[in-house]
Structure formats: structure tokens, C-alpha cells
């Protein structure tokens, strides 16, 4: 990477570039409606961009959630996208690490993700069993439901992740 990567919170002027990232990174998935819904409510999510020069090279959203049974502060990581020209250069990893650091500073105890275990395990995510997603996952996705305890304290009992309305669509939790 020739220019320096900067990570900061997105602003409204970034939204068109953010929305254009997702079809490039995930041509077989339509994540733009979810991204648009999450970006429209800054109280619900933290939106971070990674820029190289003046170009947005990557983006991630961390949605504020909680565990219903005990009120533990949690966050849901995703979507995360990096422009194809910038993939495999550490941009996604840097954005995720910056987001995890910020969440920890805000007192979030637990971060969950539904994603590729080979990718997210590099941050310390591991398959989650005590916290259930909002909807049942297909069997082939069970290993993709992962968690990272930012304070190092695992849950002593099970619970269900409470998500804001943007994530309360069954189609987001099924193939």
C-alpha cells in the first residue's frame, strides 16, 4: 500500500462510496438495503471507513445490541466490505481492530459476527454457543456464528441477541 490508511467514522458524504463498495465486494449478495438502513440511524450503529488518500477502500458497521436475558452490552459486526482493488492488504483487519478497540472503550462486553471462521478467527472470534442469533441459522452456518468477549469474561448462561429493527428480517439470517 503506497498511501497511508486512515480509519475514521463515516459521514453522510461517504454514503454513496460506501454503498458502491458492497456490490463490488459481494456481487452475489444485495447488502445495500441493510447498509443504507443502518447508516440512516447513527444511534444504532458505529460506521467506520478505511481511506487511502481520498478513496474509501473499506467499510464496516458495528450494530449496538444486547443480550436479552442479562442486558449485557453487545455488538454485531457486519457488514464489512473492502474494495476488490484493496483486498488482502490489511484494510479490513485494520477497520475491524479499530472497531473492536472503540467498542471496548464504550464498555461493550461481547461482539458477535456471522461470517467466515477462517477470516474472523484472526481477531479471536470463536464459535458461539451460549448466545443465540435472532433467528435460527441453517445447519451449514452454525460454525459461522462467532463471538469475541472483549472483557475476557464468558457468559455463564445462555441468552438471545436482541437486535434493532434493521436486523429483524429473517432473510438476513438464512441463505
C-alpha positions, 0 to 999 in steps of 0.5 A: 500500500503506497498511501497511508490508511486512515480509519475514521467514522463515516459521514453522510458524504461517504454514503454513496462510496460506501454503498458502491463498495458492497456490490463490488465486494459481494456481487452475489449478495444485495447488502445495500438495503441493510447498509443504507438502513443502518447508516440512516440511524447513527444511534444504532450503529458505529460506521467506520471507513478505511481511506487511502488518500481520498478513496474509501477502500473499506467499510464496516458497521458495528450494530449496538445490541444486547443480550436479552436475558442479562442486558449485557452490552453487545455488538454485531459486526457486519457488514464489512466490505473492502474494495476488490482493488484493496483486498488482502492488504490489511484494510479490513483487519485494520477497520475491524481492530479499530472497531473492536478497540472503540467498542471496548472503550464504550464498555461493550462486553461481547461482539458477535459476527456471522461470517467466515471462521477462517477470516474472523478467527484472526481477531479471536472470534470463536464459535458461539454457543451460549448466545443465540442469533435472532433467528435460527441459522441453517445447519451449514452456518452454525460454525459461522456464528462467532463471538469475541468477549472483549472483557475476557469474561464468558457468559455463564448462561445462555441468552438471545441477541436482541437486535434493532429493527434493521436486523429483524428480517429473517432473510438476513439470517438464512441463505 
